Amino acid sequence: MESLCLCFSELGIGKGRIRFHQVGQCSLSMLTVPSSLKITCGLRGGQRKPLWRSRVLSTEAIQAVQSLKLAKSSSKLEDVLNSRITRLLKADLVATLVELQRQNEWEIALKVFENLRKEVWYKPDMSLYCDMIFMLGKNKLIGMVEELVSELKKEGLKPNTRTFTELIGAYLQVDMIEKAMDTYRLMKESGWEPDKLTLTILIRNLKKAGEEELAYAVKNECAEYMDYPKRFLKEVKKTYRKRKVELV
C-alpha cells in the first residue's frame, strides 16, 4: 500500500488533477485511479506550466536558457549561440527551444530554431514548426508566421490540421477574419478535417469579433465533423460565457 501511495504522490495527484511523471519502471496500468478523480486538459486557456514540473531539464539546457536570456540584454546573443548552443546534444537543444517558447522569449527562440535547423541530425519536423507558429501568432507577428509556413513547404512538409489551425489562430489574433476564413476553406479543400480545437478557435473568435453570421456557418458544420455536435457547441458556449464574465 505504501508503494502505491508513493506512486500516486510522484504522479502529482491533488485537488482533482493528475500530472503524469515518469516513475521508474512502474507501469501506469498497474495503478487504480479513483473514480472521483477528474483528468482535465485545456485548448488554449490558462498559463502553461513550467517545463521542469513535468520534465526535468538537464543542467546544460538550464544554463543555455539562462545564458541566452542574459546575452539578449547585453547584445552578445550571437556569441552565446555560436559558443554554447552549437555544443548542445539534440535532446538538450530541443528542450532549450521548448523552454524558451514556454517563457515566450520569441526572439531568442527564433534564433535557436534557426540554429537547430542547421544541425546535421535535423529532419523537417511539422510539430516544431507548429509550436513556433503558435508562439509567433500569440505575439501577433503575422509576417513571421507566414514566412515560417513558406519555409516548412520549402522543406517538403505539407500543412496538416494542426498547421492550418495554428495559422487560423494567428490570423484571428490580428483580426484578419477574411484570411482566417480563407485558410479554413483551404484546409478543407486540402483534405484535412477541422478538429475540436479548430472549430473552438473559430467559433469563439468570430463571436468575439462580432461576426455572428460566420460563427453560425461554422457551427452548422460541426455536425459534419463532431460525433456529438450539440454537446460540443453547448460546451463551447458555456466556456465562452465563463471567459466573458472573468474578463469583466
C-alpha positions as protocol buffer text, in pm:
chain_id: "A"
residue {
  index: 1
  type: MET
  ca { x: 0 y: 0 z: 0 }
}
residue {
  index: 2
  type: GLU
  ca { x: 289 y: 234 z: 83 }
}
residue {
  index: 3
  type: SER
  ca { x: 443 y: 178 z: -260 }
}
residue {
  index: 4
  type: LEU
  ca { x: 107 y: 253 z: -422 }
}
residue {
  index: 5
  type: CYS
  ca { x: 73 y: 578 z: -228 }
}
residue {
  index: 6
  type: LEU
  ca { x: 428 y: 667 z: -324 }
}
residue {
  index: 7
  type: CYS
  ca { x: 346 y: 617 z: -692 }
}
residue {
  index: 8
  type: PHE
  ca { x: 44 y: 845 z: -666 }
}
residue {
  index: 9
  type: SER
  ca { x: 247 y: 1103 z: -479 }
}
residue {
  index: 10
  type: GLU
  ca { x: 505 y: 1104 z: -755 }
}
residue {
  index: 11
  type: LEU
  ca { x: 231 y: 1126 z: -1016 }
}
residue {
  index: 12
  type: GLY
  ca { x: 131 y: 1456 z: -860 }
}
residue {
  index: 13
  type: ILE
  ca { x: -233 y: 1377 z: -781 }
}
residue {
  index: 14
  type: GLY
  ca { x: -405 y: 1652 z: -588 }
}
residue {
  index: 15
  type: LYS
  ca { x: -708 y: 1881 z: -596 }
}
residue {
  index: 16
  type: GLY
  ca { x: -884 y: 1694 z: -873 }
}
residue {
  index: 17
  type: ARG
  ca { x: -596 y: 1694 z: -1121 }
}
residue {
  index: 18
  type: ILE
  ca { x: -339 y: 1439 z: -1224 }
}
residue {
  index: 19
  type: ARG
  ca { x: 1 y: 1515 z: -1371 }
}
residue {
  index: 20
  type: PHE
  ca { x: 197 y: 1223 z: -1516 }
}
residue {
  index: 21
  type: HIS
  ca { x: 566 y: 1189 z: -1444 }
}
residue {
  index: 22
  type: GLN
  ca { x: 798 y: 903 z: -1524 }
}
residue {
  index: 23
  type: VAL
  ca { x: 800 y: 674 z: -1220 }
}
residue {
  index: 24
  type: GLY
  ca { x: 1090 y: 435 z: -1254 }
}
residue {
  index: 25
  type: GLN
  ca { x: 973 y: 104 z: -1401 }
}
residue {
  index: 26
  type: CYS
  ca { x: 622 y: 138 z: -1255 }
}
residue {
  index: 27
  type: SER
  ca { x: 352 y: 89 z: -1519 }
}
residue {
  index: 28
  type: LEU
  ca { x: 51 y: 320 z: -1510 }
}
residue {
  index: 29
  type: SER
  ca { x: -168 y: 22 z: -1596 }
}
residue {
  index: 30
  type: MET
  ca { x: -78 y: -122 z: -1254 }
}
residue {
  index: 31
  type: LEU
  ca { x: -233 y: 176 z: -1075 }
}
residue {
  index: 32
  type: THR
  ca { x: -602 y: 208 z: -995 }
}
residue {
  index: 33
  type: VAL
  ca { x: -719 y: 568 z: -1031 }
}
residue {
  index: 34
  type: PRO
  ca { x: -1011 y: 666 z: -803 }
}
residue {
  index: 35
  type: SER
  ca { x: -1338 y: 712 z: -993 }
}
residue {
  index: 36
  type: SER
  ca { x: -1378 y: 1059 z: -840 }
}
residue {
  index: 37
  type: LEU
  ca { x: -1050 y: 1176 z: -992 }
}
residue {
  index: 38
  type: LYS
  ca { x: -1103 y: 1428 z: -1270 }
}
residue {
  index: 39
  type: ILE
  ca { x: -847 y: 1448 z: -1552 }
}
residue {
  index: 40
  type: THR
  ca { x: -867 y: 1779 z: -1737 }
}
residue {
  index: 41
  type: CYS
  ca { x: -695 y: 1945 z: -2027 }
}
residue {
  index: 42
  type: GLY
  ca { x: -724 y: 2284 z: -2194 }
}
residue {
  index: 43
  type: LEU
  ca { x: -726 y: 2410 z: -2551 }
}
residue {
  index: 44
  type: ARG
  ca { x: -566 y: 2748 z: -2521 }
}
residue {
  index: 45
  type: GLY
  ca { x: -672 y: 2864 z: -2179 }
}
residue {
  index: 46
  type: GLY
  ca { x: -456 y: 2906 z: -1872 }
}
residue {
  index: 47
  type: GLN
  ca { x: -87 y: 2964 z: -1824 }
}
residue {
  index: 48
  type: ARG
  ca { x: 141 y: 2689 z: -1944 }
}
residue {
  index: 49
  type: LYS
  ca { x: 303 y: 2506 z: -1654 }
}
residue {
  index: 50
  type: PRO
  ca { x: 681 y: 2534 z: -1615 }
}
residue {
  index: 51
  type: LEU
  ca { x: 852 y: 2264 z: -1816 }
}
residue {
  index: 52
  type: TRP
  ca { x: 1050 y: 2132 z: -1522 }
}
residue {
  index: 53
  type: ARG
  ca { x: 730 y: 2036 z: -1340 }
}
residue {
  index: 54
  type: SER
  ca { x: 655 y: 1771 z: -1599 }
}
residue {
  index: 55
  type: ARG
  ca { x: 1004 y: 1706 z: -1727 }
}
residue {
  index: 56
  type: VAL
  ca { x: 1339 y: 1771 z: -1563 }
}
residue {
  index: 57
  type: LEU
  ca { x: 1562 y: 1994 z: -1773 }
}
residue {
  index: 58
  type: SER
  ca { x: 1926 y: 1898 z: -1790 }
}
residue {
  index: 59
  type: THR
  ca { x: 2185 y: 2127 z: -1637 }
}
residue {
  index: 60
  type: GLU
  ca { x: 2310 y: 2208 z: -1987 }
}
residue {
  index: 61
  type: ALA
  ca { x: 1963 y: 2313 z: -2106 }
}
residue {
  index: 62
  type: ILE
  ca { x: 1900 y: 2527 z: -1797 }
}
residue {
  index: 63
  type: GLN
  ca { x: 2236 y: 2701 z: -1834 }
}
residue {
  index: 64
  type: ALA
  ca { x: 2173 y: 2752 z: -2206 }
}
residue {
  index: 65
  type: VAL
  ca { x: 1839 y: 2925 z: -2141 }
}
residue {
  index: 66
  type: GLN
  ca { x: 1990 y: 3145 z: -1872 }
}
residue {
  index: 67
  type: SER
  ca { x: 2291 y: 3237 z: -2088 }
}
residue {
  index: 68
  type: LEU
  ca { x: 2072 y: 3324 z: -2386 }
}
residue {
  index: 69
  type: LYS
  ca { x: 1846 y: 3547 z: -2181 }
}
residue {
  index: 70
  type: LEU
  ca { x: 2144 y: 3728 z: -2027 }
}
residue {
  index: 71
  type: ALA
  ca { x: 2308 y: 3764 z: -2368 }
}
residue {
  index: 72
  type: LYS
  ca { x: 1992 y: 3913 z: -2513 }
}
residue {
  index: 73
  type: SER
  ca { x: 2016 y: 4208 z: -2274 }
}
residue {
  index: 74
  type: SER
  ca { x: 2390 y: 4250 z: -2330 }
}
residue {
  index: 75
  type: SER
  ca { x: 2387 y: 4223 z: -2712 }
}
residue {
  index: 76
  type: LYS
  ca { x: 2604 y: 3909 z: -2710 }
}
residue {
  index: 77
  type: LEU
  ca { x: 2336 y: 3673 z: -2830 }
}
residue {
  index: 78
  type: GLU
  ca { x: 2522 y: 3558 z: -3141 }
}
residue {
  index: 79
  type: ASP
  ca { x: 2833 y: 3479 z: -2937 }
}
residue {
  index: 80
  type: VAL
  ca { x: 2636 y: 3258 z: -2699 }
}
residue {
  index: 81
  type: LEU
  ca { x: 2457 y: 3089 z: -2989 }
}
residue {
  index: 82
  type: ASN
  ca { x: 2789 y: 3005 z: -3153 }
}
residue {
  index: 83
  type: SER
  ca { x: 2976 y: 2907 z: -2838 }
}
residue {
  index: 84
  type: ARG
  ca { x: 2720 y: 2729 z: -2621 }
}
residue {
  index: 85
  type: ILE
  ca { x: 2413 y: 2633 z: -2827 }
}
residue {
  index: 86
  type: THR
  ca { x: 2607 y: 2460 z: -3105 }
}
residue {
  index: 87
  type: ARG
  ca { x: 2759 y: 2224 z: -2846 }
}
residue {
  index: 88
  type: LEU
  ca { x: 2428 y: 2102 z: -2705 }
}
residue {
  index: 89
  type: LEU
  ca { x: 2309 y: 1749 z: -2765 }
}
residue {
  index: 90
  type: LYS
  ca { x: 1990 y: 1707 z: -2967 }
}
residue {
  index: 91
  type: ALA
  ca { x: 1764 y: 1647 z: -2664 }
}
residue {
  index: 92
  type: ASP
  ca { x: 1907 y: 1946 z: -2477 }
}
residue {
  index: 93
  type: LEU
  ca { x: 1877 y: 2174 z: -2778 }
}
residue {
  index: 94
  type: VAL
  ca { x: 1512 y: 2082 z: -2833 }
}
residue {
  index: 95
  type: ALA
  ca { x: 1443 y: 2120 z: -2458 }
}
residue {
  index: 96
  type: THR
  ca { x: 1605 y: 2464 z: -2466 }
}
residue {
  index: 97
  type: LEU
  ca { x: 1381 y: 2568 z: -2755 }
}
residue {
  index: 98
  type: VAL
  ca { x: 1067 y: 2439 z: -2580 }
}
residue {
  index: 99
  type: GLU
  ca { x: 1155 y: 2623 z: -2258 }
}
residue {
  index: 100
  type: LEU
  ca { x: 1213 y: 2949 z: -2444 }
}
residue {
  index: 101
  type: GLN
  ca { x: 874 y: 2906 z: -2610 }
}
residue {
  index: 102
  type: ARG
  ca { x: 715 y: 2844 z: -2271 }
}
residue {
  index: 103
  type: GLN
  ca { x: 867 y: 3166 z: -2142 }
}
residue {
  index: 104
  type: ASN
  ca { x: 751 y: 3346 z: -2459 }
}
residue {
  index: 105
  type: GLU
  ca { x: 1107 y: 3452 z: -2543 }
}
residue {
  index: 106
  type: TRP
  ca { x: 1015 y: 3455 z: -2911 }
}
residue {
  index: 107
  type: GLU
  ca { x: 1320 y: 3646 z: -3037 }
}
residue {
  index: 108
  type: ILE
  ca { x: 1566 y: 3404 z: -2880 }
}
residue {
  index: 109
  type: ALA
  ca { x: 1350 y: 3102 z: -2965 }
}
residue {
  index: 110
  type: LEU
  ca { x: 1352 y: 3204 z: -3330 }
}
residue {
  index: 111
  type: LYS
  ca { x: 1733 y: 3221 z: -3328 }
}
residue {
  index: 112
  type: VAL
  ca { x: 1761 y: 2881 z: -3159 }
}
residue {
  index: 113
  type: PHE
  ca { x: 1514 y: 2735 z: -3409 }
}
residue {
  index: 114
  type: GLU
  ca { x: 1728 y: 2863 z: -3696 }
}
residue {
  index: 115
  type: ASN
  ca { x: 2037 y: 2707 z: -3540 }
}
residue {
  index: 116
  type: LEU
  ca { x: 1855 y: 2380 z: -3477 }
}
residue {
  index: 117
  type: ARG
  ca { x: 1765 y: 2354 z: -3846 }
}
residue {
  index: 118
  type: LYS
  ca { x: 2136 y: 2372 z: -3934 }
}
residue {
  index: 119
  type: GLU
  ca { x: 2227 y: 2067 z: -3725 }
}
residue {
  index: 120
  type: VAL
  ca { x: 2338 y: 1757 z: -3916 }
}
residue {
  index: 121
  type: TRP
  ca { x: 2076 y: 1544 z: -3741 }
}
residue {
  index: 122
  type: TYR
  ca { x: 1788 y: 1777 z: -3824 }
}
residue {
  index: 123
  type: LYS
  ca { x: 1498 y: 1647 z: -4027 }
}
residue {
  index: 124
  type: PRO
  ca { x: 1196 y: 1863 z: -4118 }
}
residue {
  index: 125
  type: ASP
  ca { x: 952 y: 1833 z: -3830 }
}
residue {
  index: 126
  type: MET
  ca { x: 598 y: 1970 z: -3851 }
}
residue {
  index: 127
  type: SER
  ca { x: 546 y: 1977 z: -3474 }
}
residue {
  index: 128
  type: LEU
  ca { x: 849 y: 2205 z: -3430 }
}
residue {
  index: 129
  type: TYR
  ca { x: 710 y: 2442 z: -3692 }
}
residue {
  index: 130
  type: CYS
  ca { x: 362 y: 2438 z: -3538 }
}
residue {
  index: 131
  type: ASP
  ca { x: 498 y: 2526 z: -3194 }
}
residue {
  index: 132
  type: MET
  ca { x: 685 y: 2820 z: -3346 }
}
residue {
  index: 133
  type: ILE
  ca { x: 378 y: 2934 z: -3543 }
}
residue {
  index: 134
  type: PHE
  ca { x: 167 y: 2925 z: -3225 }
}
residue {
  index: 135
  type: MET
  ca { x: 420 y: 3130 z: -3029 }
}
residue {
  index: 136
  type: LEU
  ca { x: 465 y: 3392 z: -3303 }
}
residue {
  index: 137
  type: GLY
  ca { x: 91 y: 3408 z: -3365 }
}
residue {
  index: 138
  type: LYS
  ca { x: 30 y: 3467 z: -2996 }
}
residue {
  index: 139
  type: ASN
  ca { x: 263 y: 3765 z: -3022 }
}
residue {
  index: 140
  type: LYS
  ca { x: 79 y: 3890 z: -3335 }
}
residue {
  index: 141
  type: LEU
  ca { x: 387 y: 3853 z: -3556 }
}
residue {
  index: 142
  type: ILE
  ca { x: 185 y: 3751 z: -3858 }
}
residue {
  index: 143
  type: GLY
  ca { x: 459 y: 3828 z: -4111 }
}
residue {
  index: 144
  type: MET
  ca { x: 694 y: 3584 z: -3938 }
}
residue {
  index: 145
  type: VAL
  ca { x: 414 y: 3326 z: -3916 }
}
residue {
  index: 146
  type: GLU
  ca { x: 356 y: 3339 z: -4291 }
}
residue {
  index: 147
  type: GLU
  ca { x: 731 y: 3317 z: -4352 }
}
residue {
  index: 148
  type: LEU
  ca { x: 751 y: 3001 z: -4141 }
}
residue {
  index: 149
  type: VAL
  ca { x: 465 y: 2847 z: -4337 }
}
residue {
  index: 150
  type: SER
  ca { x: 658 y: 2917 z: -4658 }
}
residue {
  index: 151
  type: GLU
  ca { x: 974 y: 2767 z: -4505 }
}
residue {
  index: 152
  type: LEU
  ca { x: 808 y: 2443 z: -4399 }
}
residue {
  index: 153
  type: LYS
  ca { x: 674 y: 2399 z: -4752 }
}
residue {
  index: 154
  type: LYS
  ca { x: 1024 y: 2452 z: -4891 }
}
residue {
  index: 155
  type: GLU
  ca { x: 1147 y: 2176 z: -4661 }
}
residue {
  index: 156
  type: GLY
  ca { x: 897 y: 1938 z: -4818 }
}
residue {
  index: 157
  type: LEU
  ca { x: 637 y: 1945 z: -4540 }
}
residue {
  index: 158
  type: LYS
  ca { x: 268 y: 1972 z: -4618 }
}
residue {
  index: 159
  type: PRO
  ca { x: 40 y: 2165 z: -4381 }
}
residue {
  index: 160
  type: ASN
  ca { x: -185 y: 1937 z: -4175 }
}
residue {
  index: 161
  type: THR
  ca { x: -481 y: 2003 z: -3947 }
}
residue {
  index: 162
  type: ARG
  ca { x: -267 y: 2147 z: -3671 }
}
residue {
  index: 163
  type: THR
  ca { x: -72 y: 2370 z: -3910 }
}
residue {
  index: 164
  type: PHE
  ca { x: -390 y: 2516 z: -4055 }
}
residue {
  index: 165
  type: THR
  ca { x: -537 y: 2557 z: -3706 }
}
residue {
  index: 166
  type: GLU
  ca { x: -235 y: 2746 z: -3575 }
}
residue {
  index: 167
  type: LEU
  ca { x: -238 y: 2967 z: -3885 }
}
residue {
  index: 168
  type: ILE
  ca { x: -610 y: 3038 z: -3842 }
}
residue {
  index: 169
  type: GLY
  ca { x: -548 y: 3126 z: -3478 }
}
residue {
  index: 170
  type: ALA
  ca { x: -264 y: 3361 z: -3576 }
}
residue {
  index: 171
  type: TYR
  ca { x: -484 y: 3547 z: -3825 }
}
residue {
  index: 172
  type: LEU
  ca { x: -763 y: 3580 z: -3570 }
}
residue {
  index: 173
  type: GLN
  ca { x: -515 y: 3726 z: -3319 }
}
residue {
  index: 174
  type: VAL
  ca { x: -473 y: 4027 z: -3551 }
}
residue {
  index: 175
  type: ASP
  ca { x: -840 y: 4041 z: -3660 }
}
residue {
  index: 176
  type: MET
  ca { x: -765 y: 3919 z: -4012 }
}
residue {
  index: 177
  type: ILE
  ca { x: -1103 y: 3749 z: -4038 }
}
residue {
  index: 178
  type: GLU
  ca { x: -1103 y: 3708 z: -4416 }
}
residue {
  index: 179
  type: LYS
  ca { x: -761 y: 3542 z: -4418 }
}
residue {
  index: 180
  type: ALA
  ca { x: -864 y: 3314 z: -4132 }
}
residue {
  index: 181
  type: MET
  ca { x: -1172 y: 3201 z: -4323 }
}
residue {
  index: 182
  type: ASP
  ca { x: -973 y: 3159 z: -4646 }
}
residue {
  index: 183
  type: THR
  ca { x: -730 y: 2937 z: -4454 }
}
residue {
  index: 184
  type: TYR
  ca { x: -1021 y: 2739 z: -4310 }
}
residue {
  index: 185
  type: ARG
  ca { x: -1158 y: 2680 z: -4661 }
}
residue {
  index: 186
  type: LEU
  ca { x: -814 y: 2586 z: -4791 }
}
residue {
  index: 187
  type: MET
  ca { x: -778 y: 2340 z: -4506 }
}
residue {
  index: 188
  type: LYS
  ca { x: -1096 y: 2156 z: -4607 }
}
residue {
  index: 189
  type: GLU
  ca { x: -1012 y: 2173 z: -4978 }
}
residue {
  index: 190
  type: SER
  ca { x: -672 y: 2017 z: -4900 }
}
residue {
  index: 191
  type: GLY
  ca { x: -845 y: 1715 z: -4750 }
}
residue {
  index: 192
  type: TRP
  ca { x: -787 y: 1798 z: -4381 }
}
residue {
  index: 193
  type: GLU
  ca { x: -1085 y: 1797 z: -4148 }
}
residue {
  index: 194
  type: PRO
  ca { x: -1110 y: 2061 z: -3875 }
}
residue {
  index: 195
  type: ASP
  ca { x: -1088 y: 1916 z: -3526 }
}
residue {
  index: 196
  type: LYS
  ca { x: -1228 y: 2028 z: -3192 }
}
residue {
  index: 197
  type: LEU
  ca { x: -957 y: 2290 z: -3147 }
}
residue {
  index: 198
  type: THR
  ca { x: -1004 y: 2434 z: -3497 }
}
residue {
  index: 199
  type: LEU
  ca { x: -1379 y: 2476 z: -3454 }
}
residue {
  index: 200
  type: THR
  ca { x: -1350 y: 2611 z: -3100 }
}
residue {
  index: 201
  type: ILE
  ca { x: -1097 y: 2876 z: -3200 }
}
residue {
  index: 202
  type: LEU
  ca { x: -1310 y: 2983 z: -3496 }
}
residue {
  index: 203
  type: ILE
  ca { x: -1643 y: 3000 z: -3312 }
}
residue {
  index: 204
  type: ARG
  ca { x: -1506 y: 3181 z: -3007 }
}
residue {
  index: 205
  type: ASN
  ca { x: -1306 y: 3438 z: -3202 }
}
residue {
  index: 206
  type: LEU
  ca { x: -1570 y: 3503 z: -3468 }
}
residue {
  index: 207
  type: LYS
  ca { x: -1827 y: 3571 z: -3197 }
}
residue {
  index: 208
  type: LYS
  ca { x: -1580 y: 3791 z: -3015 }
}
residue {
  index: 209
  type: ALA
  ca { x: -1523 y: 3990 z: -3337 }
}
residue {
  index: 210
  type: GLY
  ca { x: -1898 y: 4029 z: -3385 }
}
residue {
  index: 211
  type: GLU
  ca { x: -1902 y: 3804 z: -3693 }
}
residue {
  index: 212
  type: GLU
  ca { x: -2223 y: 3626 z: -3593 }
}
residue {
  index: 213
  type: GLU
  ca { x: -2309 y: 3501 z: -3944 }
}
residue {
  index: 214
  type: LEU
  ca { x: -1968 y: 3343 z: -3993 }
}
residue {
  index: 215
  type: ALA
  ca { x: -1979 y: 3191 z: -3644 }
}
residue {
  index: 216
  type: TYR
  ca { x: -2324 y: 3048 z: -3722 }
}
residue {
  index: 217
  type: ALA
  ca { x: -2195 y: 2899 z: -4050 }
}
residue {
  index: 218
  type: VAL
  ca { x: -1907 y: 2727 z: -3868 }
}
residue {
  index: 219
  type: LYS
  ca { x: -2148 y: 2596 z: -3602 }
}
residue {
  index: 220
  type: ASN
  ca { x: -2362 y: 2439 z: -3873 }
}
residue {
  index: 221
  type: GLU
  ca { x: -2058 y: 2247 z: -3999 }
}
residue {
  index: 222
  type: CYS
  ca { x: -1995 y: 2091 z: -3657 }
}
residue {
  index: 223
  type: ALA
  ca { x: -2245 y: 1816 z: -3733 }
}
residue {
  index: 224
  type: GLU
  ca { x: -2018 y: 1704 z: -4015 }
}
residue {
  index: 225
  type: TYR
  ca { x: -1701 y: 1686 z: -3806 }
}
residue {
  index: 226
  type: MET
  ca { x: -1813 y: 1623 z: -3446 }
}
residue {
  index: 227
  type: ASP
  ca { x: -1964 y: 1299 z: -3312 }
}
residue {
  index: 228
  type: TYR
  ca { x: -2182 y: 1491 z: -3067 }
}
residue {
  index: 229
  type: PRO
  ca { x: -2219 y: 1842 z: -3218 }
}
residue {
  index: 230
  type: LYS
  ca { x: -2488 y: 1967 z: -2977 }
}
residue {
  index: 231
  type: ARG
  ca { x: -2285 y: 1867 z: -2674 }
}
residue {
  index: 232
  type: PHE
  ca { x: -1974 y: 2023 z: -2826 }
}
residue {
  index: 233
  type: LEU
  ca { x: -2147 y: 2356 z: -2906 }
}
residue {
  index: 234
  type: LYS
  ca { x: -2301 y: 2366 z: -2560 }
}
residue {
  index: 235
  type: GLU
  ca { x: -1956 y: 2330 z: -2405 }
}
residue {
  index: 236
  type: VAL
  ca { x: -1808 y: 2598 z: -2633 }
}
residue {
  index: 237
  type: LYS
  ca { x: -2092 y: 2836 z: -2544 }
}
residue {
  index: 238
  type: LYS
  ca { x: -2059 y: 2770 z: -2171 }
}
residue {
  index: 239
  type: THR
  ca { x: -1682 y: 2824 z: -2175 }
}
residue {
  index: 240
  type: TYR
  ca { x: -1717 y: 3137 z: -2388 }
}
residue {
  index: 241
  type: ARG
  ca { x: -1967 y: 3291 z: -2143 }
}
residue {
  index: 242
  type: LYS
  ca { x: -1749 y: 3198 z: -1847 }
}
residue {
  index: 243
  type: ARG
  ca { x: -1445 y: 3368 z: -2003 }
}
residue {
  index: 244
  type: LYS
  ca { x: -1650 y: 3682 z: -2077 }
}
residue {
  index: 245
  type: VAL
  ca { x: -1756 y: 3702 z: -1712 }
}
residue {
  index: 246
  type: GLU
  ca { x: -1395 y: 3659 z: -1597 }
}
residue {
  index: 247
  type: LEU
  ca { x: -1285 y: 3946 z: -1822 }
}
residue {
  index: 248
  type: VAL
  ca { x: -1547 y: 4188 z: -1687 }
}
